[in-house]
């Protein structure tokens, strides 16, 4: 059933919807992992990393909402259900239990490296299909790269 008709041709909508959905899942998964690390980390970098992870959670939550709304705008219902994240998420797994600050940092930084690489591919994929979505993906990627850089340099070990 089509409830919302978007502004894109069918083939452009398909490419754009896939990029948006994949990014939504990645951001939600990163958000969950960053919050898990925030709750369970310990070590000498606790306070600064605890605060930095909260910033990352806020960033991913805010961008998730923008991406989901863009998906709806083009006529593709976003899917951020936990079952979808579990079934389609592809970021490195995050362990349960207490986690040393340096280990949490390594895991979150690795996840962000994977995500930034995927984001750059999605930017390329949407260049012709939907420049509006491409612009949004560029904005998201710029902020993720900034967060990635800050995690790397502030907590280098």
N, C-alpha and C positions, 0 to 999 in steps of 0.2 A: 504494500500500500504506500502510495506517495502522498505525503501530507505537505511537505515543503518542496517546492521546486526551486532549485538554486540557479545561479546565473551562468553556470558552466555547461559546455557541451558534455555529453555523456562520457566520452573517453577522457576528457580533462577532469571531470568530476571523479572518475574512478581513480586516477593517478593521485589527485589531491586528497581524496578521502582516505586512501591507503597511507599516505604520508602523515596525515593528521592523526589517524587512528594509531599507527605505530608509535608516533611521538607521544601521544597521550598515554599509552601503556608504559613506555619507557619512563616518562616523567612521574607517573603514579608509582611505578616500581622503585625508582630512585627516591622518591619522597618517603615511601614506607621503609626502605633500607636506612635512609639517613635518620629517620625518627627512631628506628630500632637502635642504631648506633648511639644516638643522642641519649637514650634511656639507659643503655647498658655499658657505656665505656668507663674505663678507669685508667689512671696513670697521671703523670706529671703535666700532660697537655690537656687534662680534663676540661678545665674551665673555658679556655679559648676554643677548643674544638667543640665542646658542648654548645657554645653560643654560635659558632660558625655553622654547625649542622642545623641549628634552628633557622638561620638565615637561608640556608639551602632549601629546607622544607618549605618555608614561606614562598621562596622563588618558584619552586616546582609546583606548588599548589596554585599560585596565581596564574602561572603560564598554562597549567592544565586546564583551568577554567576558560582562558582565552582560546585555546586550541579546540576545546570541546564546542564552544559557541561558534567558532568558525566552521567546524564540521557541520553543525546543525544549519548554519547559514547557507552552506552550499547544497543542502538537501540530504546529507548523510548523517544519520543519528550516531552520535558518539557512544562508545561502549567502555565505560570505566568500571564495570563490575569486577569484584574480586575474582570471580571465576575466570573472567577474560584475562585479567593480569596474570593469574596463575597459569592459564593455558598458553598464553602467547608471550609472556615476558621472557626477555633474553639477556638481561643483565646478569653479571656474575652473582652467584648465590651468596646470601649473607647468613652467617652462622647464628644460632640461638645462644643465649647465655651471655655472661659478662665477656667483654671484649677489651683488650688492651688498646689504649689510645692510638698507638702506632699501627696496630693491625687494622683498626677501624678506618684510620686515615688511608692506609694502603688500599683497602677494599672500596671505599667510597671514591677515591681518586681513580682507581682502575675502572669502576663503573662509569665515571664521568668521561674517561678517555674513550670508552666504547661508545657512549652516547653521543659525544661530540663528533666522532667519525660518522656515525649514522646520520646525525643532523646535517652534516655537510652534503651527504649523498641526497638527502631529501630536499635540500635547497636546490641542488642541480635538477632533480626530478620534477620540481614544481615550477621551474623557470618559465617554461612555455605554457604549461597547463593552467597555472593560476599565479600570476605575479603578486596578487594580494596575499595569498597564503605564503608564497615564497618570502615576502617581506616580513611576515610574522615569524616564520622559521628563522630568518636571519637575526631578528631581534632576540629570540629565545636562545639561539646558538651563541650570540655575542655575550649574553649574560651567563650562560653555562660555561663558556670558555673563561670568563672572568672568575667565576667561582672556582673552577678547576685550577686556574693559576694561583689563586689565593690559598687554596688548600695545599698546593705543592710547595709554595715558597715559605709560607708562614710556619709550616710544620715539617719542613724538610728534616730528615734524619738519616 
